[in-house]
């Protein structure tokens, strides 16, 4: 058999996708992400895997597979191993979310990383806005064994829909899909045995369902011998959510409000960012962006297809919090005319929508929200004990300042019925469900369901 798939992550879990596709000697990883569930089982925000031991902690706890000729030479050297080359030909990255992208940080420096143009812009923004993290060195990394060595830039190769490219025996066809982060793609990979289709993360209820429909049609037309399909919400069969509904619901709450409005959402979600930007604009309010998130606007406004405003847009204000230390890119913004402080917001509460997360709540002490102010939580509701604890902490602040909590969200993942319809339409010879805790739910529509096990090689024909 010439073609095989091995799943090293995303098996009976949401996220952590690491899928090895082999064909006639060509080896390609489809994503190489962090598993939040596995990481949270052993570590938390105050206790991370040790850097000084290379990848030992990650391998021992199953966060990454124990494979030869896959990982960075400096990290192997820290473990007492010497590896100078790799037999992995490429990584195909579907999108910039951590559970698909972050552990590319550990991969060998000679492996080319293929990603969408917009995906790279997002990763550039993440790199600019944050401190260097051992677990987030995707575009470049600093070798750990020689402090005098310059930063190593990875071999990044970008694409857009319509591009096709060869990797060894494979021909890869990337096709855009709609997700809660821009620049997301699915792949049709033409192997020596036939086509393998991989969804990445998809939805049909966002503002661009046509993009996901393009992928579904291409996958169906390819008559795939294998379909790797996400199943995050496979058990959630019915839902009436949409980005338009988020806009309508939140706009109605803002329209007659005379107090402060706080919108809490993932700033990488550019659809949600546009939603609250447009609500602010329609209600003659400034859209207030924390200074740490300006990098997203600066980088993603470079892509004309996204329609993202830059930070100097007349409807945007940049929030400068009280801090004792600043990064250079933040200092460079201090003289911008649209910089605002907590004091400025306090005086103009009915003229602002603040894109604030929990990490901005300290500023409420200085702002002192007026009665009737609202907090719009535009993220998923908590699904575990840790999330419930975070919610209780947020609620303490809301209660202290008598802020009303409003929940309004639109998921980045398709509801279950859409996923079942997609699988039925594509009608692959074999279905491999990933990124789900309920893979058996696909039994309803597929007689060719493979309930995968981690680390097992599946021959595909």
Order of alpha helices (4+ residues) and beta strands (2+ residues): beta-beta-beta-alpha-alpha-alpha-beta-alpha-beta-alpha-beta-beta-beta-beta-beta-beta-beta-alpha-beta-alpha-beta-alpha-beta-alpha-beta-alpha-beta-alpha-beta-alpha-beta-alpha-beta-alpha-beta-beta-beta
